[in-house]
Amino acid sequence: MIELRPFSSLGSASHGWLNAKYHFSFAGYYDPARMNWGSLRVWNDDTIAPHTGFPPHPHRDMEIITYVRKGAITHEDSLGNKGRTEAGDIQVMSAGSGITHSEYNREDGPAELFQIWIEPGSRGQAPAWGARPFPKSERAGKFVILASGFAADTGALPIRTGARVLGATLKAGQTAEYALGLERRGYLVPATGAVEVNGLRIGARDGAAIRDVETLRVTALEDAEVVLVDAA
């Protein structure tokens, strides 16, 4: 089963400095049919105005993955971590027993990002943060694991849950496959471009909620950048 969730159907909020679209219930947007997808709890599509951002605020017991689509985001937290994550790269924060952080767009243009929250496998662990570049050339024509809770996925940023976050960059006409497995759930969003997923067209920034599918076959209808979460 693949359920299309068009961009136009997503929840939304506009705060002047922040324009957000919500794939799942979040903040003032509530839809009982879109509370989560397995352990995937949040997928927000945020646009942050230049020289603005989220002031310091707390989190706990959540794996928070930020995928920057355009511009850059600057992170600071109560552990003393500081980092600037650019378009195409990701950062991961394991909130654990509690962490306070800020996220600012200190650039002269807007920042566009996906923020993805996945429920942790256990609670109360020490908080942690990490980031690294993932050149788009290294995921050309195939899915690459960006963050993972599985020890065998070397090279990916670690998260503390039985899930993976993957990315693929496809030229028009290219196809990439991913063995999801019938017991797993997938959620796929094209950051740019339209794709066909097992015969169903998914437009840029639409969501595709996937279950009971052994293998995903993703074909780019135009040049596309795709993000996929594989969760329990």
HELIX and SHEET records of a PDB file:
HELIX    1   1 PHE A    7  SER A    9  5                                   3    
HELIX    2   2 LYS A  136  ARG A  139  5                                   4    
SHEET    1   A 7 ILE A   2  ARG A   5  0                                        
SHEET    2   A 7 GLY A 207  ARG A 211 -1                                        
SHEET    3   A 7 ARG A 185  THR A 192 -1                                        
SHEET    4   A 7 ALA A 224  ALA A 231 -1                                        
SHEET    5   A 7 ARG A 164  LEU A 170 -1                                        
SHEET    6   A 7 VAL A 144  SER A 148 -1                                        
SHEET    7   A 7 LEU A 157  PRO A 158  1                                        
SHEET    1   B 7 GLY A  11  SER A  14  0                                        
SHEET    2   B 7 LEU A  18  TYR A  22 -1                                        
SHEET    3   B 7 LEU A  40  ILE A  48 -1                                        
SHEET    4   B 7 ALA A 111  ILE A 118 -1                                        
SHEET    5   B 7 GLU A  63  LYS A  70 -1                                        
SHEET    6   B 7 ILE A  90  SER A  94 -1                                        
SHEET    7   B 7 ALA A 128  ARG A 132 -1                                        
SHEET    1   C 4 THR A  52  HIS A  59  0                                        
SHEET    2   C 4 ILE A  99  ASN A 105 -1                                        
SHEET    3   C 4 ALA A  72  ASP A  77 -1                                        
SHEET    4   C 4 LYS A  82  GLU A  86 -1                                        
SHEET    1   D 4 THR A 175  ALA A 179  0                                        
SHEET    2   D 4 THR A 215  ALA A 220 -1                                        
SHEET    3   D 4 VAL A 195  VAL A 197 -1                                        
SHEET    4   D 4 LEU A 200  ILE A 202 -1                                        
END                                                                             
